[in-house]
Amino acid sequence: MITTRKAQRHDAPAIYAIAASRSKNAGLKDGLSERQLEREGFLFYPLTPEQYLERIEGSDHFWIAERGGHVVGYCMAYTFTELESFSSLTENDENLLAYFRSWACQPACIYFAQAATIRSHEARGAMAALAVCLPKHAIERGVPAILCEISLMPRNRPSLAAASRSGFRMVATRTKTDPTDGKDRVSGTFIRTL
């Protein structure tokens, strides 16, 4: 049975291992093509173990899914106020903050940054459980909306389908430079009003 709970300090190594194994970088190292990456869906860039730890400790919205006491998936999200408080921001974090500041986005809105499961638990309920607990918790905290960005080029098909099922709608697009290859990519900006 899948259970969810807020991530804790001791979960950081397991979260990092999942992220590192499911990231775009890992897919490229495994020789996946762009087409295979589109089907894979996990097109994010993993943080360092220390950055995951800081985000676990500094966010009220970082969740994990467990089965039998083992972390099988995670959902990393934080308010823009929380993101600004982290000491080790990536270039992507800085760009993200600048982008959403230009929208005059409320600091209490949640940015849904990453989600992944271990391969052996794909389609076994971890992501579905996390997709329920994040908005439920956000509503309890009075959060006005959850925002995320999803790659449109290359197309992150699984995340786009999950966003649609979860009530997100696309409200904008923007072009960003991919740090792995320096090429431009297009991301959609999605919102779910709570």
C-alpha positions in Angstrom: 0.0 0.0 0.0 1.2 3.5 -0.9 1.3 6.1 1.9 2.3 9.8 1.7 3.9 12.1 4.2 6.0 15.2 4.3 9.6 14.6 3.4 12.0 14.6 6.3 15.8 15.2 6.6 16.6 11.4 6.4 14.7 11.1 3.1 17.2 13.3 1.2 19.5 10.5 0.0 16.6 8.4 -1.3 15.1 11.5 -3.1 18.4 12.3 -4.6 18.9 8.7 -5.8 15.5 8.8 -7.5 16.1 12.2 -9.1 19.5 11.2 -10.4 18.2 8.0 -11.9 15.2 9.6 -13.6 16.6 12.9 -14.8 17.2 14.0 -18.3 20.9 13.7 -17.7 20.5 10.1 -16.7 18.5 9.4 -19.8 21.1 11.0 -22.0 23.8 9.0 -20.4 21.8 5.8 -20.9 21.7 6.7 -24.6 18.0 7.6 -24.8 16.9 9.5 -27.9 14.8 12.7 -27.8 11.7 10.5 -28.7 12.4 8.1 -25.8 13.0 11.0 -23.4 9.5 12.4 -24.5 8.0 9.1 -23.4 10.1 8.9 -20.3 8.7 12.2 -19.0 11.3 13.1 -16.4 13.0 16.0 -18.1 14.2 17.8 -15.0 17.8 18.5 -13.8 18.6 17.0 -10.4 19.9 19.1 -7.6 22.7 18.1 -5.3 22.0 16.1 -2.2 22.6 19.2 -0.1 20.1 21.2 -2.1 17.4 18.5 -1.7 18.0 18.5 2.0 17.7 22.3 2.2 14.5 22.2 0.3 13.1 19.5 2.4 13.8 21.4 5.6 12.7 24.8 4.1 9.4 23.8 2.5 6.0 23.0 3.8 5.1 21.3 0.5 7.7 18.6 -0.1 6.1 15.2 -0.1 7.2 11.5 -0.5 5.3 8.3 -1.3 6.3 5.2 0.5 5.6 1.5 0.1 6.6 -0.8 3.0 8.7 2.0 4.6 10.7 2.7 1.5 10.6 5.9 -0.5 9.3 5.1 -3.9 8.5 8.6 -5.2 8.6 12.3 -4.3 6.9 15.6 -5.1 9.1 18.7 -4.6 7.1 22.0 -4.3 7.5 25.2 -2.4 6.1 28.7 -2.2 8.0 31.5 -3.9 8.8 32.9 -0.5 10.3 29.5 0.5 12.3 29.4 -2.8 13.7 32.8 -2.2 14.9 31.8 1.2 17.1 28.9 0.0 20.8 29.6 0.2 21.9 27.6 -2.8 19.7 28.7 -5.8 20.5 27.3 -9.2 20.6 29.4 -12.3 17.2 27.8 -13.2 15.8 28.9 -9.8 17.0 32.5 -10.4 15.4 32.5 -13.9 12.2 31.1 -12.4 11.9 33.7 -9.7 12.5 36.5 -12.2 9.9 35.0 -14.6 7.2 34.7 -12.0 8.0 38.1 -10.4 7.3 39.6 -13.8 3.8 38.2 -13.4 3.5 39.8 -10.0 2.8 36.3 -8.8 1.7 36.0 -5.1 4.6 34.9 -2.9 2.3 32.3 -1.3 1.6 30.5 -4.6 3.2 27.1 -4.8 5.7 26.2 -7.5 5.5 22.4 -8.3 9.2 21.8 -9.3 9.8 18.1 -9.6 8.1 14.7 -9.2 9.5 11.2 -9.9 9.2 7.6 -8.9 11.6 4.7 -8.9 11.3 2.6 -12.1 10.0 -0.4 -10.2 7.0 1.6 -9.0 5.8 3.2 -12.2 2.0 3.1 -12.6 1.6 1.6 -9.1 -0.1 4.6 -7.4 2.8 6.7 -6.0 2.2 9.7 -8.4 -1.5 9.4 -8.0 -1.2 9.6 -4.2 1.1 12.6 -4.4 -1.2 14.3 -6.9 -3.9 14.2 -4.3 -1.9 15.2 -1.2 -0.1 18.3 -2.5 -3.3 20.2 -3.5 -5.2 19.0 -0.4 -2.4 20.3 1.8 -2.2 23.5 -0.1 -5.9 24.2 0.2 -5.6 23.6 4.0 -2.8 26.2 4.1 -4.8 28.8 2.1 -2.6 28.7 -1.0 -4.3 30.5 -3.9 -2.7 28.5 -6.7 -0.2 25.9 -7.8 2.1 26.7 -10.8 4.4 24.5 -12.8 6.3 24.5 -16.0 6.3 21.5 -18.4 8.5 21.0 -21.4 6.7 21.3 -24.7 9.8 20.9 -26.9 10.9 18.2 -26.2 7.3 17.2 -25.3 7.0 15.8 -21.8 4.0 13.6 -22.6 3.5 11.9 -19.2 3.7 15.3 -17.3 1.3 17.0 -19.7 -1.2 14.2 -19.3 -0.9 14.3 -15.5 -1.3 18.0 -15.4 -4.5 17.8 -17.5 -5.9 15.1 -15.2 -5.1 17.2 -12.1 -6.9 20.3 -13.3 -3.9 22.4 -14.5 -4.4 24.7 -17.5 -1.7 26.2 -19.7 -1.6 30.0 -19.5 1.7 30.9 -21.2 4.8 29.5 -23.0 8.4 30.6 -22.8 11.7 29.6 -24.4 14.6 28.6 -22.2 18.1 27.3 -22.9 18.7 23.7 -22.0 21.8 23.5 -19.8 22.7 20.0 -21.0 23.1 20.9 -24.7 22.7 24.7 -25.0 19.7 24.3 -27.3 16.5 26.3 -26.9 13.5 24.5 -25.5 9.9 25.6 -25.0 8.1 25.2 -21.7 4.4 25.7 -21.0 3.4 27.5 -17.8 0.5 25.8 -16.1 -1.7 26.9 -13.2 -4.2 25.2 -11.0 -6.3 27.7 -9.0 -7.3 26.3 -5.6 
